[in-house]
């Protein structure tokens, strides 16, 4: 009996400890405050770093640049709708929030709400009369998903403040807290006060906001509060009408006030966890192409403000998050299960013992620089590649017997083939040299490579192909460190891709792997199978390439080569049988490489497909076709795409063998098939088709010159 009592006592004690820990964990996730500061950019962050009174405030925060691309035009409303739904979405004309007693076109807002919806609203509740129109505008997007989820799990929701400009009402903060009926608690106008010298004659009333936060803490065990800080927005709205000197004065004052407010929130025990984000940057930053908005996160551990390094599985890059991450991050804070509409992932916080502000700003500056100069650098580079092909074509047509001109042509061709390698391994030189100097450096290194390889290397095409294939593979295995900042990589500001292998390098990677097969060793059936399987797995893996179009194209490419090399009699029926077998196998590999606990955009598409959401798949296909057409019409890559395809078509039309060697001829045919497959399947197929066909044309020309 004594033993039973002891065991019972120990069990009760263990349960109390576990429950105590559970309560403690619940308390850690009890209150979250979000400050929404429209028109706040990294220009203001840098000013605060240099001139602020509380530098440690920014150094100890978790900081990232946030992609703010909405579904439609760039605006505060479109961005706020996207942030609050976790999906790129759109706002509607005349969208706003109101409280009882406010007048709209000489009619009380609550009366309009009843006239338009048939519903009544209680006193002190914030409401949105045009919610039904916003829902209709964004078909299949759950409007109010944050607020509704919080309400179902017993979390109180409040919004404080506004961004009103004179008589124009701008209240988009409530989008983060309203439920699916468009209702939320809080105060819109009580958080501002009259100030004759301030833009629009009002400024944030910090004392009233502190009182509200204190009341919320006393009243609610769990709460989510959004503070819409509109002073910076009002300032930039009135900038054109203000004298330059007075604008600077108000600019500095508004930033100091914001910093003071955040400092007091954290040191005055008003909040435990605090997020600050900008749903849009002001026009000056936007025109300067600094289009990632600031995001900050402060948290306390036992009352001490912690330094964080923020990471997102959506971007897999340091100091970069997506606007689609905010909604799941808020719900994850309260341990609320995620719903299926979220593509973004909760932001992860890693406690560190050092300030990362300087490192973060340096990374962001490089992103901004690449984005600003990308169009000029790539247009110049692509034009040079087109000129290179035209010059070599003329040499082959006119001076193909002249050894000097043939050597010049070979150097030009190897220079062109080597240039993507230099773009891959040197992007961080942009931290030290200007983009125009960088382009000259790439040109110099490419021509030097061409000259040395032609002079010293017996088989430069094979060696370069191996170098490019290995370099891209290594970069993929080490987290795309080089590719994500390369001009031939992808841009976080555009937000089409954050990780894996981009379409420019995808075309180059496929053809580089294919050209390894010119060596007899790689044509051994087992080695060829391992090369094909390894390429497909690298391209499909969520941790590596994560490129579905390139994966399928790789399968088609190696399947075509296998058939053309091992079967001498060409028959379309046999080829179609092989391809119809290869594609399902590649799709199966693509699916199984997603089952590693880390969902990518490919895994998300598979989940939609298996759930029967064929509309999502059809919409994705439609979007990819539209993107390809848009790229074809407006992109610089169209020059290279048209040139390379015309040159290949010319040879096919003339029915002339480019090279006499049978293996090389099959490799060229296979490369053309791979390029066409990339064009059809990839979302930016014009780009990958252009880069892949460029390598094929250069290779075929080089082999033709060698054979004389």
C-alpha positions in Angstrom: 0.0 0.0 0.0 2.8 2.4 0.9 4.5 1.6 -2.5 1.2 2.3 -4.3 0.9 5.7 -2.5 4.5 6.6 -3.4 3.9 5.7 -7.1 0.7 7.7 -7.1 2.4 10.7 -5.5 5.3 10.6 -8.1 2.8 10.3 -11.0 0.8 13.3 -9.6 4.1 15.3 -9.2 5.2 14.5 -12.8 1.8 15.5 -14.1 2.0 18.8 -12.3 5.4 19.5 -13.7 4.2 18.7 -17.2 1.1 20.7 -16.8 3.2 23.6 -15.4 5.4 23.5 -18.5 2.3 23.4 -20.7 0.9 26.5 -19.0 4.3 28.2 -19.3 4.3 27.4 -23.0 0.8 28.7 -23.3 1.8 31.9 -21.6 4.7 32.3 -24.0 2.2 32.3 -26.9 -0.4 34.5 -25.2 0.1 37.9 -26.7 1.4 39.2 -30.0 1.5 42.7 -31.2 2.0 43.7 -34.9 2.9 47.3 -35.9 2.0 48.0 -39.6 4.0 51.0 -40.9 3.0 51.7 -44.6 5.7 53.6 -46.6 8.5 52.4 -44.3 11.6 51.3 -46.2 15.2 50.3 -45.7 16.1 53.9 -46.3 14.5 54.7 -43.0 16.1 51.7 -41.4 19.5 53.0 -42.4 18.7 56.5 -41.2 17.7 55.0 -37.8 20.9 53.0 -37.7 22.9 56.2 -38.2 20.8 58.7 -36.3 18.5 56.8 -34.0 18.7 57.1 -30.2 18.3 53.3 -29.5 20.6 51.5 -32.0 20.5 48.4 -29.8 16.8 48.2 -30.5 17.4 47.5 -34.2 20.6 45.4 -33.7 18.8 43.0 -31.3 15.8 42.4 -33.5 15.3 39.7 -36.0 15.4 41.5 -39.3 14.6 40.5 -42.9 13.6 42.0 -46.2 10.1 41.0 -47.2 8.9 40.4 -50.7 5.7 42.5 -51.0 4.5 41.5 -54.5 0.6 41.3 -54.5 -1.5 39.7 -57.2 -2.1 43.0 -59.1 -0.7 46.5 -59.1 1.6 47.6 -56.3 -0.5 49.4 -53.6 -1.0 49.5 -49.9 -4.4 47.9 -50.2 -3.4 45.0 -52.5 -0.4 44.3 -50.3 -2.4 44.4 -47.1 -4.9 41.9 -48.5 -2.1 39.6 -49.6 -0.4 39.8 -46.3 -3.5 39.1 -44.3 -4.7 36.1 -46.4 -1.4 34.4 -47.0 -2.2 34.5 -50.8 -1.4 37.0 -53.4 -4.7 38.8 -53.7 -6.4 42.1 -54.7 -8.3 44.9 -53.0 -11.4 46.6 -54.3 -12.3 50.2 -54.9 -13.7 52.1 -51.8 -12.6 49.3 -49.4 -12.3 50.6 -45.8 -13.1 50.0 -42.1 -15.5 52.0 -40.0 -16.9 52.4 -36.5 -20.4 53.3 -35.5 -21.1 57.0 -35.7 -18.8 57.7 -38.6 -20.4 59.4 -41.6 -19.9 58.3 -45.2 -21.5 60.5 -47.9 -23.8 62.1 -45.3 -24.9 58.7 -44.1 -23.9 56.9 -40.9 -21.5 54.0 -41.7 -23.5 51.5 -39.7 -26.6 52.4 -41.7 -24.7 51.8 -44.9 -23.5 48.5 -43.5 -27.1 47.4 -42.8 -28.4 48.7 -46.2 -25.7 46.7 -48.1 -25.5 43.5 -46.1 -28.7 43.3 -44.1 -26.7 43.0 -40.9 -26.5 45.2 -37.9 -23.3 46.0 -35.9 -22.8 46.4 -32.2 -21.4 49.6 -30.7 -17.6 49.7 -30.5 -17.1 47.0 -33.2 -15.1 47.8 -36.4 -16.8 46.6 -39.6 -16.3 46.5 -43.3 -19.4 47.3 -45.4 -17.9 46.0 -48.7 -16.7 42.6 -47.4 -18.8 40.7 -49.9 -17.2 42.5 -52.8 -13.7 41.7 -51.6 -14.7 38.1 -51.2 -16.1 38.0 -54.8 -13.0 39.7 -56.1 -10.7 37.1 -54.6 -12.4 33.9 -55.6 -11.3 30.8 -53.6 -9.3 33.0 -51.1 -10.5 32.9 -47.5 -10.8 36.5 -46.6 -10.4 37.1 -42.8 -8.6 33.8 -42.3 -6.3 35.1 -39.5 -9.1 36.8 -37.5 -11.5 33.9 -38.0 -9.0 31.3 -36.9 -8.0 33.4 -33.9 -11.6 33.8 -32.9 -12.2 30.0 -33.1 -9.3 29.4 -30.7 -10.3 32.0 -28.2 -7.8 34.8 -29.1 -9.1 38.3 -28.8 -8.4 40.6 -31.7 -7.9 44.3 -31.8 -6.7 47.0 -34.2 -5.5 50.4 -33.2 -4.8 53.4 -35.4 -5.2 54.4 -39.0 -3.4 56.0 -42.0 -6.1 58.6 -42.8 -5.0 61.4 -45.0 -7.2 64.6 -44.6 -10.7 63.5 -45.5 -9.6 60.2 -47.2 -9.9 57.2 -44.9 -7.1 54.6 -45.1 -7.7 51.8 -42.6 -6.2 48.6 -43.8 -4.8 47.3 -40.5 -8.2 45.7 -39.7 -7.6 43.2 -42.5 -5.2 41.3 -40.2 -7.8 41.0 -37.4 -11.3 40.8 -38.9 -13.2 37.6 -39.0 -15.0 36.2 -42.0 -17.8 38.6 -41.4 -15.5 41.6 -41.5 -15.8 42.4 -37.8 -13.0 43.1 -35.3 -12.5 45.0 -32.0 -10.3 48.0 -31.4 -10.2 51.8 -32.1 -9.5 53.6 -35.3 -9.6 57.3 -34.6 -8.8 57.3 -30.8 -5.2 56.4 -31.6 -4.5 59.7 -33.4 -4.6 63.2 -32.2 -4.7 66.7 -33.8 -1.4 68.3 -34.5 -1.4 71.4 -36.7 2.2 71.1 -37.9 1.9 67.3 -38.8 1.0 66.1 -42.3 -2.8 66.1 -42.7 -3.0 67.7 -39.2 -2.8 64.5 -37.2 -0.3 62.2 -35.7 -0.3 59.0 -33.6 -1.4 59.4 -30.0 1.1 57.2 -28.3 -0.3 57.7 -24.8 -3.7 56.5 -25.9 -2.2 53.5 -27.6 -0.3 52.6 -24.4 -3.6 52.8 -22.4 -5.3 50.5 -24.9 -2.5 48.0 -24.7 -2.6 48.0 -20.9 -6.3 47.5 -20.9 -6.1 44.6 -23.4 -3.4 42.9 -21.2 -5.6 43.2 -18.1 -8.8 42.1 -19.8 -7.7 39.2 -22.1 -5.6 36.2 -21.4 -4.7 35.7 -25.1 -4.8 38.6 -27.6 -3.5 39.7 -31.0 -3.2 43.4 -31.5 -2.4 45.3 -34.7 -1.3 48.9 -34.6 -1.6 50.8 -37.9 1.1 53.5 -37.6 0.2 56.0 -40.3 2.5 58.9 -39.7 5.1 57.9 -42.3 2.4 57.2 -44.9 0.8 60.6 -44.2 4.2 62.3 -44.5 5.0 60.8 -48.0 1.4 61.5 -49.2 2.0 65.2 -48.5 5.7 65.3 -49.6 5.0 67.1 -53.0 3.3 70.0 -51.2 5.9 70.4 -48.5 9.1 72.5 -48.6 12.2 70.3 -48.7 13.6 71.6 -45.4 10.3 71.1 -43.6 9.9 67.6 -45.1 13.3 66.6 -43.7 12.4 68.0 -40.3 9.1 66.0 -40.2 10.8 63.0 -41.6 13.4 62.8 -38.9 10.8 63.6 -36.2 8.4 60.8 -37.4 11.2 58.2 -37.4 12.4 59.3 -33.9 8.8 59.0 -32.7 8.4 55.5 -34.1 11.7 54.4 -32.6 10.7 55.9 -29.2 7.3 54.1 -29.4 8.8 50.7 -30.1 11.5 51.2 -27.4 8.9 52.0 -24.8 6.7 49.1 -25.9 9.5 46.6 -25.2 11.0 48.2 -22.1 7.7 49.2 -20.5 6.3 45.6 -20.4 3.5 46.4 -22.8 4.4 43.5 -25.1 6.3 40.3 -25.0 6.5 39.5 -28.7 6.5 42.3 -31.2 6.5 42.3 -35.0 6.9 45.4 -37.2 6.4 45.2 -40.9 5.9 47.6 -43.8 3.2 46.5 -46.3 4.7 48.8 -48.9 7.7 51.1 -49.4 7.3 54.7 -50.3 7.6 56.0 -53.9 11.2 57.1 -53.5 12.4 53.7 -52.4 10.2 52.0 -55.0 11.6 54.2 -57.9 15.1 53.4 -56.6 14.1 49.7 -56.9 14.6 49.0 -53.2 11.4 46.9 -53.2 11.9 44.6 -50.3 10.1 46.0 -47.2 11.5 45.8 -43.7 10.3 43.2 -41.3 11.4 43.1 -37.6 10.7 40.7 -34.8 11.4 41.3 -31.1 10.9 38.7 -28.4 11.7 38.3 -24.7 13.2 35.4 -22.8 12.7 35.9 -19.1 12.2 39.6 -19.6 15.4 40.0 -21.7 15.1 41.1 -25.4 16.7 38.5 -27.6 18.7 38.7 -30.8 17.3 36.6 -33.6 18.2 35.3 -37.0 15.0 34.8 -39.0 14.6 32.0 -41.6 11.7 31.0 -43.8 11.2 27.7 -45.6 9.5 29.7 -48.3 12.7 31.5 -49.4 15.4 29.4 -47.7 17.6 32.5 -47.8 19.0 34.5 -44.9 17.4 38.0 -44.5 14.6 37.3 -47.0 11.0 36.3 -46.3 7.8 36.3 -48.3 4.6 38.3 -47.7 2.9 34.9 -47.8 4.8 33.9 -44.6 3.1 36.5 -42.4 -0.4 34.9 -42.0 1.0 31.4 -41.1 3.5 33.0 -38.8 0.8 34.7 -36.8 -1.3 31.6 -36.5 1.7 29.5 -35.7 2.5 31.8 -32.8 -0.7 30.7 -31.2 -0.2 27.1 -32.2 -3.2 27.1 -34.5 -3.2 24.4 -37.2 -2.5 25.8 -40.7 -5.2 25.7 -43.3 -4.6 24.5 -46.9 -4.6 27.9 -48.6 -1.2 28.9 -47.2 1.7 28.5 -49.6 4.0 30.4 -47.2 5.6 28.9 -44.1 5.9 30.2 -40.5 9.0 32.2 -39.9 11.6 30.5 -37.8 13.5 32.3 -35.1 17.0 31.3 -34.0 18.4 32.9 -30.9 21.9 34.2 -31.5 24.4 36.1 -29.4 25.4 38.8 -31.9 23.8 41.6 -33.8 23.1 40.8 -37.4 21.8 44.2 -38.6 25.0 45.2 -40.5 25.2 41.8 -42.2 21.6 41.9 -43.1 21.8 45.3 -44.6 24.9 44.3 -46.6 23.0 41.3 -48.0 20.0 43.5 -48.9 22.2 46.1 -50.6 23.5 43.4 -52.9 20.0 42.2 -53.7 19.0 45.8 -54.5 22.1 46.3 -56.6 21.5 43.2 -58.7 17.8 44.0 -59.2 18.6 47.6 -60.3 21.3 46.6 -62.8 20.0 43.2 -63.9 18.2 44.5 -67.0 21.1 46.6 -68.3 23.7 43.8 -67.6 21.7 41.0 -69.1 20.6 43.0 -72.1 24.2 43.8 -72.8 25.3 40.2 -72.2 22.6 38.7 -74.4 23.3 41.2 -77.2 27.0 40.1 -77.1 26.0 36.4 -77.3 23.8 37.1 -80.3 26.7 39.1 -82.0 29.1 36.2 -81.2 26.8 33.7 -83.0 26.4 36.0 -86.0 30.2 36.6 -86.3 30.9 32.9 -86.0 28.2 32.1 -88.6 29.8 34.6 -91.0 33.2 33.1 -90.5 31.9 29.6 -91.2 30.1 30.7 -94.3 32.9 32.9 -95.7 36.3 32.1 -94.0 35.9 28.5 -93.1 39.2 27.6 -94.8 41.2 30.4 -93.2 43.0 28.9 -90.1 43.3 32.3 -88.4 39.6 33.1 -88.7 38.8 29.5 -87.6 40.9 30.0 -84.4 39.1 33.3 -83.7 35.8 31.6 -84.1 36.8 28.8 -81.7 37.9 31.3 -79.1 34.6 33.1 -79.4 32.6 29.9 -79.1 34.5 28.7 -76.0 34.3 32.2 -74.5 30.5 32.1 -74.9 30.2 28.6 -73.4 32.4 29.6 -70.4 30.6 32.8 -69.6 27.7 31.3 -67.5 30.4 29.6 -65.3 31.9 33.1 -64.5 28.4 34.5 -63.8 27.9 31.6 -61.4 31.1 31.8 -59.3 31.6 35.6 -59.1 28.4 37.4 -58.0 29.8 38.6 -54.7 32.4 40.7 -56.5 29.5 43.1 -56.8 30.1 44.0 -53.2 33.3 45.7 -54.3 32.9 46.7 -58.0 30.2 48.5 -60.0 28.0 46.4 -62.3 29.5 47.9 -65.5 33.0 47.0 -64.3 31.7 43.6 -63.3 30.4 43.0 -66.8 33.7 43.9 -68.3 35.4 41.5 -65.9 33.0 38.7 -67.0 33.8 39.5 -70.7 37.6 39.5 -70.0 37.5 36.2 -68.0 35.4 34.5 -70.7 37.7 35.5 -73.5 40.8 34.6 -71.5 39.2 31.2 -70.9 38.4 30.8 -74.6 41.9 31.7 -75.6 43.6 29.4 -73.1 41.3 26.5 -73.6 41.6 26.5 -77.3 45.4 26.7 -77.1 46.0 24.3 -74.2 43.1 22.0 -73.8 42.5 19.0 -76.1 38.7 18.8 -75.6 37.6 22.2 -74.3 33.8 21.5 -74.7 34.0 18.4 -72.5 36.2 20.1 -69.9 34.0 23.2 -69.7 30.8 21.0 -69.6 32.2 19.1 -66.7 33.3 22.3 -64.9 29.8 23.9 -65.3 28.0 20.7 -64.4 30.1 20.1 -61.3 30.0 23.8 -60.2 26.2 24.0 -60.4 25.8 20.7 -58.6 28.1 21.8 -55.8 26.3 25.1 -55.5 22.9 23.3 -55.3 24.3 21.0 -52.5 25.5 24.0 -50.5 22.2 25.9 -50.6 22.5 28.0 -53.9 24.9 30.4 -52.2 26.2 31.7 -55.5 23.2 31.1 -57.8 20.8 33.2 -55.7 22.8 36.3 -56.2 23.9 35.7 -59.8 22.5 37.8 -62.7 21.6 34.4 -64.3 20.0 33.3 -61.0 16.7 34.4 -59.5 15.6 37.6 -57.8 13.9 37.7 -54.4 12.3 41.0 -55.3 10.5 39.5 -58.2 9.6 36.6 -56.0 9.0 34.0 -58.8 11.7 31.7 -57.2 13.8 31.8 -54.0 15.7 28.5 -54.1 16.7 25.6 -56.3 17.9 26.0 -59.9 16.5 28.8 -61.9 15.5 28.6 -65.5 18.6 30.2 -66.9 21.0 27.8 -65.3 18.5 24.9 -65.8 19.0 24.9 -69.5 22.8 25.2 -69.1 22.9 22.4 -66.6 21.0 20.0 -68.7 23.1 20.5 -71.8 26.3 20.5 -69.8 25.4 17.1 -68.3 24.5 15.8 -71.8 27.8 16.9 -73.3 29.7 14.7 -70.9 28.4 11.8 -72.9 30.7 12.6 -75.8 33.4 10.7 -73.8 33.1 6.9 -74.3 33.2 6.3 -70.5 29.9 8.1 -70.0 28.2 6.1 -72.8 28.6 2.9 -70.7 25.0 1.9 -70.1 25.4 1.8 -66.3 27.4 5.1 -66.1 24.8 6.7 -68.4 22.0 5.5 -66.2 23.7 6.8 -63.1 24.3 10.2 -64.8 20.7 10.4 -65.9 19.3 9.3 -62.5 21.6 11.6 -60.6 20.7 14.6 -62.8 17.0 13.9 -62.4 17.2 13.5 -58.6 19.3 16.7 -58.2 16.8 18.7 -60.3 13.7 17.2 -58.6 14.8 17.3 -54.9 13.2 19.9 -52.7 16.6 20.5 -51.1 18.5 20.9 -54.4 17.1 21.8 -57.8 13.4 21.9 -57.0 12.6 22.4 -60.7 9.8 20.2 -62.1 10.1 21.4 -65.7 13.8 20.8 -65.8 13.3 17.4 -64.2 10.9 16.2 -66.8 13.0 17.7 -69.6 16.1 15.7 -68.2 14.1 12.5 -68.4 13.0 13.2 -71.9 16.6 14.2 -72.9 18.3 11.1 -71.6 15.4 8.8 -72.9 15.8 10.3 -76.4 19.6 9.9 -76.3 19.3 6.3 -75.1 16.9 5.4 -78.0 18.9 7.2 -80.7 22.2 5.8 -79.5 21.2 2.2 -78.8 18.6 1.8 -81.6 20.0 2.4 -85.1 16.6 2.3 -86.9 14.6 5.4 -85.9 10.9 4.8 -85.5 8.5 7.3 -83.9 6.4 4.5 -82.4 9.4 3.1 -80.5 10.4 6.6 -79.4 6.9 7.4 -78.1 6.8 4.1 -76.2 10.1 5.0 -74.5 9.1 8.5 -73.7 5.7 7.3 -72.4 7.6 5.1 -70.0 10.2 7.6 -69.0 7.9 10.5 -68.2 5.8 8.6 -65.5 9.0 7.2 -64.0 10.4 10.8 -63.8 7.1 12.1 -62.3 7.3 9.3 -59.7 10.8 10.3 -58.8 9.7 13.9 -58.7 6.9 13.0 -56.3 9.0 10.8 -54.0 11.7 13.4 -53.7 9.1 15.7 -52.1 8.5 13.3 -49.3 11.2 14.5 -47.1 9.3 16.6 -44.6 10.1 19.9 -46.3 7.4 21.0 -48.7 8.3 23.0 -51.8 6.1 24.6 -54.4 6.3 21.3 -56.3 5.0 19.4 -53.2 2.3 21.9 -52.8 1.1 21.3 -56.4 1.1 17.5 -55.8 -1.0 18.0 -52.7 -3.5 20.1 -54.6 -3.6 17.4 -57.4 -4.2 14.5 -55.0 -6.9 16.5 -53.1 -8.8 16.8 -56.4 -8.2 20.6 -56.8 -7.7 20.4 -60.6 -8.6 24.1 -60.9 -5.4 25.0 -59.2 -3.4 22.8 -61.6 -5.2 24.3 -64.6 -4.7 27.8 -63.2 -1.0 27.0 -62.8 -0.7 25.8 -66.4 -2.5 28.9 -67.6 -0.2 31.2 -65.6 2.8 29.4 -67.0 1.6 29.9 -70.5 0.9 33.5 -69.9 4.3 34.0 -68.4 6.0 32.4 -71.3 4.1 34.6 -73.7 5.0 37.7 -71.7 8.6 36.7 -71.6 8.6 36.1 -75.3 7.1 39.6 -76.0 9.2 41.7 -73.5 12.3 39.8 -72.3 15.8 40.3 -73.5 16.2 36.6 -73.8 13.9 36.6 -76.8 16.8 37.9 -78.9 18.9 34.8 -78.0 16.0 32.4 -78.3 15.1 33.6 -81.8 18.7 33.7 -83.0 19.6 30.2 -81.8 16.4 28.6 -83.0 16.8 30.2 -86.4 20.3 28.9 -86.8 19.3 25.4 -85.9 16.3 25.6 -88.2 18.5 26.8 -91.1 20.7 23.7 -90.8 17.6 21.5 -90.6 16.0 23.2 -93.6 19.2 22.8 -95.7 19.3 19.1 -94.6 23.1 19.5 -94.0 24.9 17.5 -91.4 26.5 19.9 -88.9 29.1 17.3 -87.9 30.1 14.0 -89.3 30.7 12.1 -86.1 27.7 10.0 -85.3 27.8 10.4 -81.5 28.2 14.1 -81.8 25.3 14.3 -84.2 23.1 12.4 -81.8 24.1 14.7 -79.0 23.1 17.7 -81.0 19.8 16.2 -81.9 19.2 15.3 -78.2 20.1 18.8 -77.1 17.5 20.3 -79.5 14.9 17.9 -78.1 15.8 19.0 -74.5 15.6 22.6 -75.4 12.2 22.2 -77.0 11.0 20.3 -74.0 12.1 23.0 -71.7 10.3 25.5 -73.9 7.0 23.6 -73.6 7.1 22.5 -70.0 8.9 25.3 -68.0 7.1 28.3 -66.7 9.9 30.5 -68.1 10.6 28.1 -71.0 11.8 30.8 -73.4 14.7 31.5 -71.0 15.8 27.9 -70.4 15.2 27.1 -74.1 17.5 30.1 -75.1 20.3 29.2 -72.8 20.2 25.5 -73.6 20.1 26.1 -77.4 22.9 28.6 -77.1 25.2 25.9 -75.7 24.1 23.5 -78.4 24.7 25.9 -81.2 28.1 26.9 -79.9 29.0 23.2 -79.4 27.9 22.2 -82.9 29.8 25.1 -84.5 32.9 24.2 -82.6 32.7 20.6 -83.6 32.1 21.6 -87.2 35.2 23.9 -87.2 37.3 21.0 -85.7 36.1 18.7 -88.5 36.9 21.3 -91.1 
